[in-house]
Every structure is written in C-alpha cells, then in structure tokens.
C-alpha cells in the first residue's frame, strides 16, 4: 500500500511540475493557450499572474517530492492536503475540470496516505 501511495503522490508531483511549466513558460505559446482556452491577448495580459500561479504549483510539487524523498508522512500529508484544497478552490472559482484534474487525484492520494498510517 505504501508503494501505491508513493506512486500516486509522485504522479501528483509530476502533474504540478507540468502545470508549473505550462503557467511559467508556455502560457503565451500555442500549447498553453489551448490548454487554458485563451486567446493570444488574454494570455499576454495574464502572463505575470500565470507565472505566479506556476511558481506556487512548483512549491506544491517540491513539497510532495520532499515528502517522498525524506519519507516524512506529515510532510506528504500537508502537501497533498494543500493540493486538495487548491484543487477544490480552483474547481469552484475558476474551472470545474480542476476538480477532476487536481482535486480528485489529491483526494485519492490523501485517502491512500491515511490508509498507510
């Protein structure tokens, strides 16, 4: 069960590294605009805010990776909880699909993590 939990948390961390790349470096490029459904002007006008969001997603990934490398259950719990809360908030306030893409994997990871305790 611990191995499955670590795999899920690792995948969540990788997802957030990818979100960091999208938001910080690809926001105004075709793939970023397509991913987030924006026009060229919308992307240009919001690229600084997106880079800030990307940085925060990078911190979530770093925290999960820290927990995985260090093996600290509490660190994993804190960061997967942060991902879950961010996913719920984003799903309610920004785009409903964030609930599936971010919050659901985090909920699964959280439940698996709690089951290993």
C-alpha positions as CSV (number, residue, x, y, z in Angstrom):
1,X,0.0,0.0,0.0
2,X,2.9,2.4,0.8
3,X,4.3,1.9,-2.7
4,X,1.0,2.6,-4.4
5,X,0.6,5.7,-2.2
6,X,4.1,6.9,-3.1
7,X,3.4,6.3,-6.8
8,X,0.2,8.3,-6.7
9,X,1.9,11.2,-4.8
10,X,4.7,11.1,-7.3
11,X,2.3,11.4,-10.2
12,X,0.6,14.3,-8.5
13,X,4.0,16.0,-8.0
14,X,4.8,15.4,-11.7
15,X,1.5,16.9,-12.7
16,X,2.3,20.0,-10.7
17,X,5.7,20.3,-12.3
18,X,3.9,20.2,-15.7
19,X,1.5,22.9,-14.5
20,X,4.5,25.0,-13.5
21,X,6.0,24.6,-17.0
22,X,2.7,25.5,-18.6
23,X,2.0,28.5,-16.4
24,X,5.5,29.9,-16.2
25,X,7.0,29.1,-19.6
26,X,4.3,28.1,-22.1
27,X,1.4,30.3,-21.1
28,X,1.6,32.5,-24.2
29,X,2.6,29.7,-26.5
30,X,0.0,27.7,-28.5
31,X,0.0,24.7,-26.1
32,X,-0.6,27.0,-23.1
33,X,-3.3,29.0,-24.8
34,X,-5.0,25.7,-25.9
35,X,-4.7,24.1,-22.5
36,X,-6.3,27.0,-20.7
37,X,-8.6,28.1,-23.6
38,X,-7.3,31.6,-24.1
39,X,-6.8,34.0,-26.9
40,X,-3.3,35.5,-27.6
41,X,-4.4,38.7,-26.0
42,X,-5.8,37.0,-22.9
43,X,-2.6,35.1,-22.4
44,X,-0.4,38.1,-22.9
45,X,-2.5,40.2,-20.4
46,X,-2.3,37.5,-17.7
47,X,1.2,36.0,-18.1
48,X,2.6,37.6,-15.0
49,X,-0.3,36.2,-12.9
50,X,0.1,32.9,-14.5
51,X,3.8,32.7,-13.8
52,X,3.0,33.5,-10.1
53,X,0.5,30.6,-10.1
54,X,3.1,28.4,-11.7
55,X,5.5,29.1,-9.0
56,X,3.0,28.1,-6.4
57,X,2.3,24.9,-8.2
58,X,6.1,24.3,-8.2
59,X,6.1,24.7,-4.4
60,X,3.4,22.0,-4.2
61,X,5.4,19.6,-6.3
62,X,8.6,20.4,-4.4
63,X,6.8,19.7,-1.1
64,X,5.5,16.4,-2.3
65,X,8.9,15.4,-3.7
66,X,10.4,16.4,-0.3
67,X,8.0,14.1,1.5
68,X,8.7,11.2,-0.9
69,X,12.5,11.5,-0.7
70,X,12.5,12.1,3.0
71,X,9.8,9.7,3.7
72,X,8.1,12.0,6.2
73,X,4.4,11.1,6.5
74,X,3.5,14.5,7.9
75,X,5.1,16.3,5.0
76,X,3.3,14.2,2.5
77,X,0.0,14.8,4.4
78,X,0.5,18.6,4.5
79,X,1.3,19.0,0.8
80,X,-1.3,16.6,-0.6
81,X,-3.8,18.4,1.6
82,X,-2.7,21.7,0.1
83,X,-3.1,20.3,-3.4
84,X,-6.6,19.1,-2.5
85,X,-7.6,22.4,-1.1
86,X,-6.1,24.3,-4.1
87,X,-8.0,21.9,-6.4
88,X,-11.3,22.4,-4.7
89,X,-10.9,26.1,-4.7
90,X,-9.8,26.2,-8.3
91,X,-12.7,23.9,-9.3
92,X,-15.2,26.1,-7.6
93,X,-13.8,29.5,-8.6
94,X,-12.0,29.1,-11.9
95,X,-12.8,26.0,-13.9
96,X,-14.9,22.9,-12.8
97,X,-12.5,20.5,-14.6
98,X,-9.9,21.3,-12.0
99,X,-11.9,19.2,-9.6
100,X,-11.1,16.2,-11.7
101,X,-7.6,17.0,-12.8
102,X,-6.2,18.3,-9.5
103,X,-8.6,17.7,-6.6
104,X,-9.6,14.1,-7.3
105,X,-6.1,12.7,-7.6
106,X,-5.2,14.6,-4.4
107,X,-8.2,13.1,-2.6
108,X,-7.1,9.6,-3.8
109,X,-3.6,10.3,-2.6
110,X,-4.8,11.6,0.7
111,X,-7.0,8.6,1.3
112,X,-4.2,6.2,0.4
113,X,-1.8,8.1,2.7
114,X,-4.3,7.9,5.6
115,X,-4.7,4.2,5.0
116,X,-1.0,3.7,5.4
117,X,-0.9,5.3,8.8
